[in-house]
Amino acid sequence: MSKHPMQFVPSADFKERARGALDDDKLRKSFRGAMDFLQAKRRNQFSDEEERESLRDLGSAIRKYALANLPDLLEQLERKLTANGIQVHWAETAAEANAIVLDIMQRNAARRMIKGKSMASEEIELNHYLGEHGMECVESDMGEYIVQLAGEKPSHIVMPAIHKNKADVAKLFEEHIPDTPYTEDVDELIQTGRRALRQRFMEADVGLSGVNFAVAETGTLWLIENEGNGRLSTTVPPVHVAIMGMEKVVAKLDHVVPLVSLLTRSATGQAVTTYFNLISSPRRPGELDGPREVHLVLLDNGRSQAYADEQLRSTLQCIRCGACMNHCPVYGRIGGHAYGTTYPGPIGKILSPHLLGLDEAGDLPFASTLCGACSEVCPVRIPIPDLLIRLRNEAKRNPNETVATPLRGQGAKHSAAERVVWQFWSGAFKSPKAWAALRWGATRLRAFTPGAQAGWTQHRTPLKPAPRSLHDLLKDKGQPE
């Protein structure tokens, strides 16, 4: 495993990559068109404001209830799944999750894996880990397949190849799929990808999937998709492995229905996706299809850190719809790869610090205008701007300060000089006499104002005090202060 097990490039280089993305006219044009399209589709699905807000309230309540009872629900889920014949594995770290999947493959003498869409497997970089141990992993989601051929990470959690146009895909298929001529016909490209993947399902020893929701009441894994690859990945190979972040559990089957309605309409602007897969057991006696083994890997990987803090716990309400990304003015201009993490955009800014630590992802909470567009469209009402401010404070906190729930990498952006400056301003604002003296000095010594003022003057003119303060002007006019 690399030094950065959950990312190709360190997120500490975010600023440099963001500048590169801003200079890429093709990328910015592609993303602007895609974001406008997705925003319009979502608006069309939520034309009734009262219904939308009521559904958001319900979705938020369901997710908060699940998180409030998370330990009990996880134990109930394990009991139900085990009773149904599904083997449950607990993984505290990415390394443990990878080792569990490798062990399952080795015990089944498996060499080939076909994968449905799974952001959790991207998070732990499962493909690369298994590749290092001689295993072959092929992505069957079309977007994931495209970025796998390109040797890239997904740039969006719902639409992995949103940064690619048809010419990019045509070149990839021509280079990597034998006997494939160059064509920009979208239908032909889709059929080419389908033909290349179809045989892989039949040859695979293990199929892997993600999980949208796991129902504790019934021991059911719920997957939604549009392409059918998820259904093939979970039924054709003899072994099915599902990987799920531990926060994806819900209490009852009834709770999934409003969440799915919110998810599909917020993510792709669809009233419903093409496929709903409910998996409760391996193949039973007398059944003609389905895997003989089903495994669920429950992944922590930093989530318990967010769970331990009452405010940061709301991060785990996320249902991975990507609406916050589609409406974010920062993500829409730089795309997903600039973040250097599995989860980009607003949700990545609040989730990645728990997965990677603030020492690795400390720049991400600051990559926001705090405009609030993300929280306005979040289907489960995650207060993302509030969480960003909290994470900024944690990144700037003195690393030696004792707090109730310390975050990994606390104080990664701490600056003693900056702290002194803020203490100076705080003291000046608190004391009327000190503020009056500061005001008097600023107006008289304005000629000595520096021309370079840290990041402010990179894109703006220098700040310079006025020749006379407002208080002085009012005093000249006989107005009381």
C-alpha positions in Angstrom: 0.0 0.0 0.0 1.1 3.5 -0.7 1.7 6.2 2.0 -1.7 7.6 1.0 -3.9 4.5 0.9 -7.1 6.2 0.0 -6.0 8.6 -2.7 -3.7 8.7 -5.8 -2.3 12.1 -4.8 -2.1 13.9 -1.5 -4.9 16.3 -0.8 -2.3 18.7 0.6 -1.6 19.6 -3.1 -5.2 20.7 -3.5 -4.4 24.4 -4.2 -1.9 23.6 -7.0 -4.3 21.1 -8.7 -7.2 23.6 -8.4 -5.1 26.2 -10.2 -4.4 23.7 -12.9 -8.1 22.9 -13.3 -9.1 26.6 -13.5 -6.6 26.9 -16.4 -8.3 24.0 -18.2 -10.9 25.6 -20.5 -12.1 22.2 -21.8 -12.7 20.9 -18.3 -14.5 24.0 -17.1 -16.8 24.0 -20.1 -17.6 20.3 -19.7 -18.4 20.7 -16.0 -20.4 23.8 -16.4 -22.7 22.2 -19.0 -23.0 19.0 -16.9 -23.8 20.9 -13.7 -26.5 23.1 -15.4 -28.1 19.9 -16.9 -28.2 18.1 -13.6 -29.5 21.1 -11.7 -32.3 21.5 -14.2 -33.3 17.8 -13.9 -33.4 18.0 -10.2 -35.6 21.1 -10.3 -38.0 19.3 -12.6 -38.3 16.4 -10.2 -39.0 18.7 -7.2 -41.5 21.1 -8.8 -43.8 21.0 -5.7 -41.9 22.9 -3.1 -44.1 21.8 -0.2 -43.8 18.2 -1.1 -40.0 18.5 -1.5 -39.5 20.2 1.8 -41.8 17.7 3.6 -39.8 14.8 2.0 -36.5 16.4 3.1 -37.8 16.7 6.6 -38.8 13.0 6.6 -35.5 11.9 5.1 -33.5 13.9 7.6 -35.5 12.4 10.5 -35.0 8.9 9.2 -31.2 9.3 9.0 -31.0 11.0 12.4 -33.0 8.2 14.0 -30.7 5.6 12.4 -27.6 7.4 13.6 -29.0 7.9 17.1 -29.4 4.2 17.4 -26.5 3.1 15.2 -24.7 0.7 17.6 -28.0 -1.2 18.2 -29.0 -1.2 14.6 -25.6 -2.5 13.5 -25.9 -5.4 15.9 -29.5 -6.1 14.8 -28.4 -6.0 11.2 -25.6 -8.5 11.9 -28.0 -10.9 13.6 -30.6 -10.7 10.8 -28.0 -11.1 8.0 -26.3 -14.0 9.8 -29.7 -15.7 10.3 -30.3 -15.2 6.6 -27.0 -16.9 5.7 -25.0 -13.8 4.9 -21.5 -13.6 6.5 -20.7 -10.3 8.2 -17.2 -8.9 8.6 -16.2 -5.8 10.6 -13.3 -3.7 9.3 -12.0 -0.8 11.4 -9.5 0.4 8.7 -9.0 0.3 5.0 -6.2 -2.2 5.4 -8.5 -4.6 7.4 -11.2 -4.3 4.8 -8.8 -5.1 1.9 -7.4 -8.1 3.9 -10.9 -9.4 4.5 -11.8 -9.3 0.7 -8.4 -10.9 -0.2 -9.0 -13.7 2.3 -12.5 -14.4 0.9 -11.0 -14.6 -2.6 -8.1 -16.9 -1.5 -10.4 -19.3 0.4 -12.5 -19.6 -2.8 -9.4 -20.0 -5.0 -10.6 -16.9 -6.9 -8.5 -14.9 -9.3 -11.0 -12.7 -11.1 -13.4 -10.1 -9.6 -16.2 -8.2 -11.4 -17.3 -5.1 -9.6 -20.5 -3.1 -9.5 -20.3 0.5 -8.5 -18.9 0.9 -5.0 -17.5 4.1 -3.6 -16.4 2.3 -0.5 -14.1 0.0 -2.6 -12.7 3.2 -4.2 -12.2 4.6 -0.7 -10.0 1.7 0.3 -8.3 1.4 -3.1 -9.3 -2.3 -3.3 -8.5 -2.7 -7.0 -4.9 -1.7 -6.5 -4.5 -3.9 -3.3 -5.9 -7.0 -5.0 -3.8 -6.2 -8.1 -0.7 -6.3 -5.9 -1.7 -9.8 -4.9 -2.2 -11.1 -8.4 -6.0 -10.6 -8.6 -7.8 -9.1 -11.5 -10.6 -6.5 -10.8 -12.8 -5.1 -13.6 -15.3 -2.3 -13.1 -18.6 -3.0 -14.7 -20.3 0.3 -14.2 -19.7 2.1 -17.5 -18.4 5.3 -15.9 -16.2 3.4 -13.5 -15.0 1.2 -16.4 -14.0 4.3 -18.4 -12.0 5.8 -15.6 -10.4 2.5 -14.8 -9.1 2.3 -18.4 -7.8 5.8 -18.1 -6.0 5.0 -14.8 -8.0 7.7 -13.0 -10.1 8.1 -9.9 -13.9 8.9 -10.3 -14.4 12.7 -10.5 -18.1 12.4 -9.2 -19.6 10.0 -6.7 -22.6 9.3 -9.0 -21.2 9.9 -12.5 -17.6 8.8 -12.3 -16.6 9.9 -15.8 -18.4 13.2 -16.0 -15.1 14.9 -16.8 -14.8 12.8 -20.1 -16.4 13.7 -23.4 -17.3 11.3 -26.2 -14.0 11.9 -27.9 -12.0 11.0 -24.8 -14.0 7.7 -24.4 -13.6 6.9 -28.1 -9.8 7.2 -27.8 -9.8 5.0 -24.6 -11.8 2.3 -26.3 -9.7 2.3 -29.4 -6.5 2.0 -27.3 -7.7 -0.6 -24.8 -10.4 -2.8 -26.3 -9.1 -5.0 -29.1 -10.4 -4.6 -32.6 -12.4 -1.4 -31.7 -12.4 1.3 -34.4 -12.5 5.0 -33.4 -16.1 6.3 -33.3 -17.8 9.1 -31.5 -21.2 7.6 -31.9 -22.5 7.4 -28.3 -24.7 4.4 -28.9 -21.9 2.4 -30.5 -19.6 3.3 -27.6 -22.1 2.0 -25.1 -22.5 -1.2 -27.1 -18.7 -1.6 -27.3 -18.3 -1.3 -23.6 -21.2 -3.7 -23.0 -19.6 -6.4 -25.3 -16.3 -6.0 -23.6 -17.8 -6.5 -20.1 -20.4 -9.2 -20.8 -18.0 -12.1 -20.9 -16.3 -10.8 -17.7 -19.4 -11.5 -15.7 -19.4 -15.1 -16.8 -15.7 -15.5 -16.1 -15.6 -13.8 -12.7 -15.1 -15.9 -9.5 -16.3 -13.1 -7.2 -18.7 -10.2 -7.7 -18.5 -7.1 -5.6 -21.0 -4.3 -5.0 -21.6 -1.4 -2.8 -24.7 -0.9 -0.7 -27.1 2.0 -0.8 -28.9 1.0 2.4 -28.9 -2.0 4.7 -32.2 -2.7 6.6 -31.7 -3.9 10.2 -35.3 -5.0 10.6 -35.1 -7.6 7.8 -31.4 -8.1 7.1 -31.7 -6.7 3.5 -29.1 -5.1 1.4 -30.6 -2.5 -1.0 -28.8 -1.5 -4.2 -30.1 0.9 -6.8 -28.7 1.3 -10.3 -29.5 2.1 -14.0 -27.3 -0.2 -16.0 -28.0 -3.7 -14.7 -24.3 -4.4 -13.9 -25.1 -4.4 -10.2 -27.6 -7.2 -10.7 -25.2 -9.2 -12.8 -22.3 -8.6 -10.4 -24.4 -9.9 -7.4 -26.0 -12.9 -9.1 -23.8 -14.4 -11.8 -20.5 -15.1 -9.9 -20.6 -17.8 -7.3 -19.5 -15.4 -4.5 -20.9 -11.9 -3.8 -19.0 -9.5 -1.5 -20.7 -6.2 -0.6 -18.8 -3.3 1.1 -20.7 -0.7 3.1 -19.8 2.2 5.3 -21.3 1.5 8.7 -23.5 4.6 8.6 -25.7 3.2 5.7 -27.9 1.1 8.0 -31.6 2.1 8.5 -34.0 0.7 11.0 -37.0 -0.5 8.9 -37.7 -1.4 5.3 -40.3 1.3 5.2 -37.6 3.9 5.9 -35.8 3.1 2.6 -38.7 4.2 0.4 -38.5 8.0 1.1 -34.7 7.9 1.1 -34.7 6.3 -2.4 -37.1 8.8 -3.7 -34.9 11.6 -2.4 -31.7 9.9 -3.7 -32.8 9.2 -7.3 -34.5 12.6 -7.8 -31.5 14.5 -6.2 -28.8 12.5 -8.0 -29.8 12.1 -11.6 -33.2 13.8 -11.8 -35.1 10.5 -12.1 -38.3 9.6 -10.4 -37.0 6.1 -10.0 -33.9 4.2 -11.3 -34.1 1.2 -13.6 -33.1 -1.5 -11.1 -33.9 -2.0 -7.5 -31.9 -4.9 -6.0 -32.9 -6.3 -2.6 -30.5 -9.0 -1.3 -31.3 -10.9 1.8 -29.5 -14.2 1.4 -27.3 -16.4 -0.8 -28.9 -18.9 -3.2 -31.4 -21.1 -1.4 -32.1 -24.8 -2.2 -34.2 -25.0 -5.4 -33.3 -21.6 -6.7 -31.7 -21.5 -10.2 -29.5 -18.5 -9.8 -27.6 -16.3 -7.3 -24.3 -16.7 -5.5 -23.6 -19.6 -3.1 -21.9 -17.2 -0.7 -22.8 -13.6 0.3 -20.5 -11.5 2.4 -20.9 -8.0 3.9 -17.9 -6.0 4.9 -18.9 -3.2 7.4 -16.4 -0.4 7.1 -15.5 2.1 9.8 -12.3 3.8 8.4 -12.7 7.0 10.4 -16.5 7.2 10.5 -16.5 6.5 14.3 -14.6 9.7 14.8 -17.4 11.7 13.2 -20.0 9.6 15.1 -18.4 10.4 18.4 -19.0 14.2 18.1 -22.6 15.3 18.4 -22.2 18.1 15.7 -20.0 16.2 13.3 -22.2 13.1 13.4 -24.6 14.8 10.9 -21.8 14.2 8.3 -22.9 10.5 8.3 -26.5 11.4 7.3 -25.3 11.5 3.7 -27.0 9.2 1.2 -24.4 9.9 -1.6 -26.7 11.6 -4.1 -24.1 14.2 -5.2 -26.6 17.1 -5.3 -24.3 19.2 -3.1 -21.5 18.7 -5.7 -23.8 19.6 -8.6 -24.7 22.9 -7.0 -21.3 23.9 -5.6 -19.7 26.9 -7.3 -16.2 25.5 -6.4 -16.7 21.9 -7.5 -18.4 23.1 -10.8 -15.2 25.0 -11.7 -12.5 22.7 -10.7 -14.0 19.2 -11.0 -13.5 16.2 -8.7 -9.8 15.3 -9.4 -8.5 18.6 -7.9 -9.6 17.4 -4.4 -7.3 14.4 -4.6 -9.8 12.3 -2.5 -12.4 9.6 -3.2 -15.2 12.0 -2.2 -14.9 15.4 -3.8 -17.1 18.5 -3.5 -18.9 19.6 -0.3 -19.5 16.1 1.0 -15.8 15.3 0.5 -14.8 18.4 2.4 -16.6 17.3 5.5 -16.1 13.5 5.2 -12.4 13.3 4.0 -11.0 14.9 7.2 -12.4 11.9 9.1 -11.2 9.3 6.7 -7.7 10.9 6.1 -7.2 13.2 9.0 -6.9 17.0 9.0 -3.2 16.7 8.4 -3.9 15.2 5.0 -7.2 16.9 4.2 -6.9 20.2 6.1 -7.1 22.4 3.0 -10.5 21.0 1.9 -12.8 22.6 4.5 -11.3 26.0 3.4 -12.2 25.4 -0.3 -15.7 26.8 0.1 -17.4 30.1 -0.4 -19.8 29.1 2.4 -22.6 30.2 0.1 -24.9 27.5 1.5 -26.1 26.1 -1.9 -25.1 22.6 -0.7 -27.2 22.7 2.4 -30.2 24.2 0.4 -30.3 21.1 -1.9 -29.1 18.4 0.5 -32.0 15.9 0.6 -31.4 15.0 4.2 -30.6 18.5 5.4 -26.9 18.1 6.4 -25.7 21.6 7.6 -22.6 21.5 5.5 -21.5 25.1 6.0 -21.7 24.7 9.8 -19.6 21.6 9.6 -17.0 23.3 7.3 -16.6 26.1 9.9 -16.2 23.6 12.7 -13.5 21.7 10.7 -11.8 24.9 9.9 -11.7 25.7 13.7 -10.3 22.2 14.4 -7.6 22.6 11.7 -6.5 25.9 13.2 -6.8 24.7 16.9 -3.6 24.4 18.9 -2.6 20.8 18.5 -1.7 20.6 22.2 -5.1 21.7 23.3 -7.2 19.1 25.1 -10.7 18.7 23.7 -13.5 16.2 24.4 -13.5 14.6 21.0 -10.1 15.3 19.3 -9.9 14.9 15.5 -7.0 13.2 13.8 -4.7 15.9 12.6 -6.1 18.5 14.9 -4.2 21.7 14.5 -2.7 20.8 11.1 -3.2 24.4 9.9 -2.4 26.0 13.3 -0.2 29.1 13.1 1.2 30.8 16.2 1.6 34.1 14.3 -2.0 34.0 13.0 -3.2 33.3 16.5 -1.4 36.3 17.9 -2.9 38.5 15.2 -6.4 37.3 16.0 -5.8 37.8 19.7 -4.7 41.4 19.0 -7.8 42.1 17.0 -10.0 40.5 19.6 -8.5 42.6 22.3 -8.9 45.8 20.2 -12.5 45.1 19.5 -13.3 44.4 23.2 -11.8 47.7 24.5 -13.3 51.0 23.3 -10.1 52.8 24.3 -7.9 50.4 22.5 -10.1 50.5 19.4 -10.1 54.4 19.4 -6.3 54.4 19.6 -6.0 51.8 16.8 -8.4 53.9 14.7 -6.4 57.1 15.3 -3.2 55.4 14.4 -4.5 53.7 11.3 -5.8 56.9 9.7 -2.6 58.8 10.4 -0.2 56.1 9.4 -2.1 54.9 6.3 0.9 55.7 4.0 2.8 52.8 5.6 0.1 50.3 4.6 1.9 47.3 2.9 1.1 46.7 -0.7 1.2 42.9 -0.4 -1.4 41.6 2.1 -1.1 37.8 2.1 -3.7 36.1 0.0 -6.0 39.2 -0.2 -3.9 40.9 -2.8 -3.5 37.9 -5.1 -6.7 39.0 -6.8 -7.7 42.3 -5.1 -6.3 45.7 -4.5 -4.6 46.3 -1.2 -6.8 47.4 1.8 -5.9 50.9 3.0 -7.4 52.9 5.8 -9.4 56.1 4.8 -7.8 59.4 5.6 -10.4 60.0 8.3 -12.5 57.5 10.2 -16.3 57.6 10.2 -16.2 58.6 13.9 -14.1 61.6 13.0 -16.4 62.7 10.2 -19.4 62.4 12.5 -17.6 64.4 15.2 -16.9 67.2 12.7 -20.6 67.4 12.0 -21.5 67.6 15.6 -23.0 64.1 15.7 -22.4 62.1 19.0 -20.5 58.9 18.7 
